[in-house]
Amino acid sequence: MRPMRPFIRRKEKTGSPVSYDPETKKPILRCSICTGEQVAGFKNLNTGKFEEVMLIKNENDLTEFMNRYGISEISKEY
């Protein structure tokens, strides 16, 4: 008989909210042309690296993202 392994729990993500500096980051809505999936986040203007913040499932999610970071307009990237 094999010894029982203890139940292993995943750690909860407790990351702090992303800091948004309009001087160095641009809000982007990344959209997949194949699946239609949309992810909101910020693109670093210096490095071009995209930092995901949240999955956008509907218009309410997009509004929440924009209100949270004080964004009035967001561009789409495919």
Legacy VTK file of the C-alpha trace (Angstrom):
# vtk DataFile Version 3.0
C-alpha trace
ASCII
DATASET POLYDATA
POINTS 78 float
0.000 0.000 0.000
1.330 3.439 -0.981
1.632 6.108 1.693
-0.961 8.872 1.438
0.262 12.205 0.192
-1.038 15.260 2.009
-3.541 17.402 0.183
-1.692 20.214 -1.560
-3.470 23.543 -1.933
-2.602 26.170 -4.458
-1.596 29.521 -3.128
-4.142 32.233 -3.679
-2.961 35.099 -5.832
-2.571 38.074 -3.558
-0.852 40.387 -5.989
-1.192 44.087 -5.519
-2.993 46.125 -8.160
-0.881 47.190 -11.104
0.436 50.715 -10.840
-0.485 52.801 -13.863
1.733 55.688 -14.935
0.473 57.313 -18.163
4.012 58.543 -18.873
5.403 55.006 -19.160
2.388 52.747 -19.782
-0.470 52.769 -22.264
-3.818 51.027 -21.578
-4.468 48.332 -24.189
-7.307 45.920 -24.872
-5.715 42.817 -26.409
-8.183 41.001 -28.641
-7.844 37.575 -30.226
-9.122 37.450 -33.803
-9.625 33.679 -33.524
-11.466 33.269 -30.236
-12.707 36.787 -29.545
-11.075 36.728 -26.091
-10.229 40.163 -24.724
-7.678 40.993 -22.038
-7.182 44.474 -20.591
-3.790 45.592 -19.414
-0.935 47.993 -19.878
1.821 48.110 -22.471
5.159 49.524 -21.392
6.030 52.276 -23.866
9.778 51.707 -23.433
9.996 47.920 -23.697
6.737 47.050 -25.481
5.992 44.410 -22.824
2.274 43.816 -22.136
1.123 43.342 -18.533
-2.250 41.593 -18.211
-4.612 42.960 -15.591
-7.995 41.361 -16.183
-10.032 39.243 -18.579
-12.841 41.175 -20.230
-15.957 39.010 -20.572
-18.513 41.767 -21.131
-19.012 45.528 -21.265
-19.308 45.743 -17.461
-15.805 44.275 -17.039
-14.378 46.852 -19.434
-16.167 49.676 -17.612
-14.842 48.399 -14.264
-11.269 48.295 -15.605
-11.509 51.807 -17.019
-13.051 53.218 -13.828
-10.485 51.496 -11.582
-7.577 53.161 -13.380
-9.284 56.416 -14.432
-9.041 55.677 -18.154
-11.291 57.528 -20.590
-10.236 55.753 -23.786
-8.515 52.481 -24.593
-7.054 51.214 -27.851
-7.384 47.681 -29.178
-4.447 45.543 -30.232
-4.860 42.370 -32.280
LINES 1 79
78 0 1 2 3 4 5 6 7 8 9 10 11 12 13 14 15 16 17 18 19 20 21 22 23 24 25 26 27 28 29 30 31 32 33 34 35 36 37 38 39 40 41 42 43 44 45 46 47 48 49 50 51 52 53 54 55 56 57 58 59 60 61 62 63 64 65 66 67 68 69 70 71 72 73 74 75 76 77
